[in-house]
Amino acid sequence: MSDLLTTRQLQEMLKVDRTTIYRMVNDGRLPAIRVGNQWRFPRAAVEQWLKQQEVSHVETPPIPSSESAQDLFPLECVQQIQDAFADALGVMIVITDLDGRPITRVSNPCGLYQAVDSMPSAHRRCIELWVQMAQDPTLQPRFTPSHLGLLCARGLIRVGMDLKAMVILGGIAPDPWPPSMEEIAHMALHLEVPVETIAEHIDEVHRLSPEEQARVLPFAQRIADIMSHIATERHMLRSRLRRIAELTAI
């Protein structure tokens, strides 16, 4: 095996064209020597250069300010994963950004949530709740009552060192359930929805025993961790593609 690589061999190794190779040589970014009228590349020096590139790109690149939380996810893939977890755990799940804006569709929504959330005033209360959950300084998931009195919890999604989104798991009836008519009336007044809307759907909730709730709760962060890996890998891939585009730009 020759200690000197040809331009063609280096093209195959780096997956770039000849013009890019020459530009990188001229810029001093690639180790190269002249052999007659041809450039040759010392194998050991190139391998060392490649290792240096890998080390320099271990950290997650910064996320461009123009890139929204929604841009970080392959949405169809993430939606199917979310749907599967919601069905398996028997809860509703949604991913939102830190301003409470949904990134995915709600998976396995309970009937009470569907009936009430279709009304703008109640939907606003829901978004306000999600924003409060994002601002909660507690890192570990914990159940908290929602605007409907149902239990919900959140897991935080990171991309690199940045918090970018969250997984919200909920629709779970507390014990005891259902609430009294007086409590339902108070809830309806707070949400600005008809009492009848809540009363008719009050039993359409997800019911989990205390043991099941304890088993499900850690999944808020476990699912968020999966989404973090997906978003980080996607972000790093897009960053590499941007770097390649910059290298190949004439």
N, C-alpha and C positions, 0 to 999 in steps of 0.2 A: 504494500500500500504506500503510495507516494506521500511524502511529507508536505508537498505543495498541492493545493487544490486549484483546479481550473475555475474560470468564471462560470462555466456551465454547472460544475459540481456545486459551487456555492449558491447558484440560483436554485438548484433543487433542494439544497439544505435549508435555505432561508425562505423559499417560496415567494421570491420576488423576481422582477425582470432584470435584464442585463443593464438597462439604463439606471435603475435604482442602485445596482451594485457599484457602477462607476461613480455615481453621484456620492455615495457613501465613502468611497475611496478618496475622492477629491476633497470631501469635507473632513477627512481625517477620522471618520468614524469606524472604518474597517482596517485591520492590519493587512498590508499588502506590500509586495515587492515587484519590481520590474524584472522580467526574464526576456531579454530581447525586446520585442515590441508588444509583449503580452503581460498582462497582470497575472500574478500568481499569489496564492494566499496560504501562508504557513498554517498547516493543520492545527498544530498545538496552540498557536496564537488565536486562531479562530474559535477553537473550543473554549479557550479561556475567556474570550470576548463574549461568547454566548452565555457562559455561566454568570458573567457580570451583568448581562442584560436581565437574566432571570432573577437575580438577587435584587436588582434595582426596581423590579416590577412586582415584588411580593406584596407590598402594601396596596390596598384598594385605592385606585385613583379617585381624586375628588369628583363629586357629582356635579355636572354643569348646572348652573342656576336655572337654566331654561328647561331642565328635565324634571317633570313632575313625578310624584310617587307612583302614579299609574303607569308611567313610561318604564318603570323598573321591572315590571312583571310581564311574562308571557301569559296574557289573561286567560286564554282558553285552557291552557295547561293548569294554571293555578285554580281556576274555577272547578275543574274536574276533581282535583285533589281536595279542595274545600268541600265539595258536594259529598265525596266519599266519607270524609271524616264526620260531617254533620249527620249523615245517615247512620254510620256505625255507632256514634256516641249518643244519638237520640236527642240532639240539641240543634238550635239554629246557630249558624256561623256567618260572619261577614268580615271582610277586610276593608278597613277605611284608612285614609290618611290621618295625620295628626290634627287636622281641622274638622274631623268627623265626616268628611265626604266619602261616600262608599266608593271603593275601587272595584269590588266584585258585586255580583248579585247575591242577595241573601239566600243561603242554602237552608233547606228544611225549616222555613219560617212557621211558627205556630199560628193558628187561626186568629187568636186575639191580636197578635202583632199585625197581621195582614189587614184585619178589619179596621184597626185604629190608625195605622201608619198611612193609609190611603188619604187621610185628611191632613191638609197642610199644617194646621196648628199643632197636631200631634207629632207630625214628622219633624217639625222644628224642635220640639221638646226632645225628641230622640237624638237629633244631631247635637243638641246642647249637652245631653248626657254623655255622648261619645267623646266630646271635647273635654269634659271634666275627667273622664277616664284616662284620656291621653295625658292630662296634666297631673294626674295622681303620682306623687313622688315614690310610692311603693313600687318596687321593681317586680316582685313576685305576684302572680295572679291571686286574686281573692274575689269572692263573690260579693257583689254589691246590688242593692235593689234598684231596678230600673224605674222609669216614669210610669210603667204599668204594674209595678210591684213585683215583677219577675226578677229572678236572679240572673246576673250576667257577670262576666269576668273578661279581662283582656290580657293578651300577650303582646310584647313589643317586638317589632320587626326592625332589625338594624341592617344597614348596608355599610360595611366598614365600621367606623366609629359613630356613624350618624343614625339616630332614630328617624325612621322615614314613614312608618305605618304601624298598624296594629291589627291583630286578630281579635275579634269580639265574639264571644261564645255566650249564648243566653237563651231566653225563652223558657227558663226553668221555674216551675211553680215552687214557692217556699212552703214550709209547713207551719201553720195550717193554710189551706187553700180550699175553696174560694174565699175572698174577702166578703165582709158583710155588705148589705145594700147601702149602708151609710158610707162605708169606705169607697164603694163603687161610685156613689154620687160625688164624693169629694174628688176622686180621680178624674171623673168626667168634667168637673168644673175646672180643674187644673189644666187638663188637656184641651178644653174647649171643644168637646165632642158630645154627642147625645148620650145620655145615660144608657139608653136602650142598646146602642152599639156595643158598649162594653159588656152589659149584662148578658146579651145574647151569645157572646163568644167567650165568656169568662172561663169556661171549662176547656177551651181549646188551647191547651198549653202543654208543654213537655213536662212530664212527671218523672222525677228520679228520686230514689230513696237516698237517705243521708250517705250510705255507703257508695252508691253510684255517683253522687255529687262529689265525694272525696276522690273517687277514681277519675272522674272527668276533669276536675279543676286543673291538674297539671298539664293537660293537653292544650290549654290556651297558649302556654309558652312553647310547648313542644311543636305545635303546628306553626307558631310564629318563627321558631328556629328553622324549620324546613323552608318557610317562605324567605327567610333571611338568606339562606344558602342559595336558593334559586335566584333571588334578586341580585345578590353579590356576583354570582357567576355570570349572569346576563350583563350586568354593568361592566364587569372586567372584559368580557368578550367584546362588547361594543366599544370599550376604550381601546382595546387592541386593534380593532378594525379602523378606528379613527387614526391611530398611530400609523398603521399601514398606509392609509389614504394620504396622510401627510408625507410619508416617505416616498410614495410613488407620484406625488404631485409634481408636475413639471413647472 
